């Protein structure tokens, strides 16, 4: 499942959920510029998206441990290169 999520899309979207009443799908082009948006008010769709988000967040890594493991070493390496 993760590989599907990480695959680079030709376009990408961002979902914004407002409680249980509204869902917005913001659509971006390959250049990262907002290309439009869709608005949904279907309660079943909103609940399905909320459930999917909760599952994704549940499988995610805490930001602090991710930073210590991945981002921190990259930043230290770049700082070392820049000062050399």
C-alpha positions, 0 to 999 in steps of 0.5 A, a space after each residue: 500500500 505504501 508504494 502506491 502512496 509514494 509513487 510520483 503522480 502526474 497530478 496530486 491532490 490535498 484533502 481538507 476535511 471540515 468536521 463531518 460536514 465538508 470535504 475539499 479536494 484541492 488539485 495541483 498540477 505537476 508544477 505544484 500550482 493549484 489547478 482547482 478544487 472539488 467540494 463534497 458533502 457526502 457524509 459516507 465519503 467524508 467518514 471513509 476519508 476520515 477513517 483512511 486518514 486515521 489508519 495512515 496516521 496510525 502507521 506513521 512514525 513520530 516526527 521526532 524519531 523520524 527527524 533523529 533517524 533521517 532529517 538530522 543526519 542529512 542536515 548535519 552532512 549538508 552543514 559539514 559540506 557547506 563549512 568545508 
